[in-house]
Every structure is written in C-alpha cells, then in structure tokens.
C-alpha cells in the first residue's frame, strides 16, 4: 500500500505543481520546494478526499508540510476507514 500511495501522491503533486514526478521526493517541503501556497494545500486535501473517499479535517491539513506528511496522512485515514468497516 505505501509505495502505491507514494507514487499516487507524487503524481497528484506533479499535476498540481508542474514539477516532473521524478523531481518530487518524499522529504520535500511542499510550500518551499514545490511552491504550494495555503490555497493549493486545500486543493491537495480535496483531491485526497475525492481519490481515497476520506475526510481530511482542517487540523490535518495544517499538518501537511512535506510530501511524506501527505503520504502518512492518507495511510492513516485509510487505516481508520478500514477499521471502521471492520467494526460495522
């Protein structure tokens, strides 16, 4: 799951920023290295919600600093989603 999500996040960021996927690394700071402003972070969160059918809360959005933060957030939200399904 992890590598697939990493690849998907990098592709998503590539489309949103104009950087080539090969230029985007997990440790990159989204604002500084990719030039993403706070409005674009909201777009990223919205894209994550649509793609993975999860809810990204505002508090979680503010914690997205690096590419890896995005990946970890998605993994966490998907784990919670699976756990909720298992409980039902």
Secondary structure as a PSIPRED ss2 file (coil, helix, strand):
# PSIPRED VFORMAT (PSIPRED V4.0)

   1 X C   1.000  0.000  0.000
   2 X H   0.000  1.000  0.000
   3 X H   0.000  1.000  0.000
   4 X H   0.000  1.000  0.000
   5 X H   0.000  1.000  0.000
   6 X H   0.000  1.000  0.000
   7 X H   0.000  1.000  0.000
   8 X H   0.000  1.000  0.000
   9 X H   0.000  1.000  0.000
  10 X H   0.000  1.000  0.000
  11 X H   0.000  1.000  0.000
  12 X H   0.000  1.000  0.000
  13 X H   0.000  1.000  0.000
  14 X H   0.000  1.000  0.000
  15 X H   0.000  1.000  0.000
  16 X H   0.000  1.000  0.000
  17 X H   0.000  1.000  0.000
  18 X C   1.000  0.000  0.000
  19 X C   1.000  0.000  0.000
  20 X C   1.000  0.000  0.000
  21 X H   0.000  1.000  0.000
  22 X H   0.000  1.000  0.000
  23 X H   0.000  1.000  0.000
  24 X C   1.000  0.000  0.000
  25 X C   1.000  0.000  0.000
  26 X C   1.000  0.000  0.000
  27 X C   1.000  0.000  0.000
  28 X C   1.000  0.000  0.000
  29 X E   0.000  0.000  1.000
  30 X H   0.000  1.000  0.000
  31 X H   0.000  1.000  0.000
  32 X H   0.000  1.000  0.000
  33 X H   0.000  1.000  0.000
  34 X H   0.000  1.000  0.000
  35 X C   1.000  0.000  0.000
  36 X C   1.000  0.000  0.000
  37 X C   1.000  0.000  0.000
  38 X H   0.000  1.000  0.000
  39 X H   0.000  1.000  0.000
  40 X H   0.000  1.000  0.000
  41 X H   0.000  1.000  0.000
  42 X H   0.000  1.000  0.000
  43 X H   0.000  1.000  0.000
  44 X H   0.000  1.000  0.000
  45 X H   0.000  1.000  0.000
  46 X H   0.000  1.000  0.000
  47 X H   0.000  1.000  0.000
  48 X H   0.000  1.000  0.000
  49 X H   0.000  1.000  0.000
  50 X H   0.000  1.000  0.000
  51 X H   0.000  1.000  0.000
  52 X H   0.000  1.000  0.000
  53 X C   1.000  0.000  0.000
  54 X C   1.000  0.000  0.000
  55 X C   1.000  0.000  0.000
  56 X C   1.000  0.000  0.000
  57 X C   1.000  0.000  0.000
  58 X H   0.000  1.000  0.000
  59 X H   0.000  1.000  0.000
  60 X H   0.000  1.000  0.000
  61 X H   0.000  1.000  0.000
  62 X C   1.000  0.000  0.000
  63 X C   1.000  0.000  0.000
  64 X C   1.000  0.000  0.000
  65 X C   1.000  0.000  0.000
  66 X E   0.000  0.000  1.000
  67 X H   0.000  1.000  0.000
  68 X H   0.000  1.000  0.000
  69 X H   0.000  1.000  0.000
  70 X H   0.000  1.000  0.000
  71 X H   0.000  1.000  0.000
  72 X H   0.000  1.000  0.000
  73 X H   0.000  1.000  0.000
  74 X H   0.000  1.000  0.000
  75 X H   0.000  1.000  0.000
  76 X H   0.000  1.000  0.000
  77 X H   0.000  1.000  0.000
  78 X H   0.000  1.000  0.000
  79 X H   0.000  1.000  0.000
  80 X H   0.000  1.000  0.000
  81 X H   0.000  1.000  0.000
  82 X H   0.000  1.000  0.000
  83 X H   0.000  1.000  0.000
  84 X H   0.000  1.000  0.000
  85 X H   0.000  1.000  0.000
  86 X H   0.000  1.000  0.000
  87 X H   0.000  1.000  0.000
  88 X C   1.000  0.000  0.000
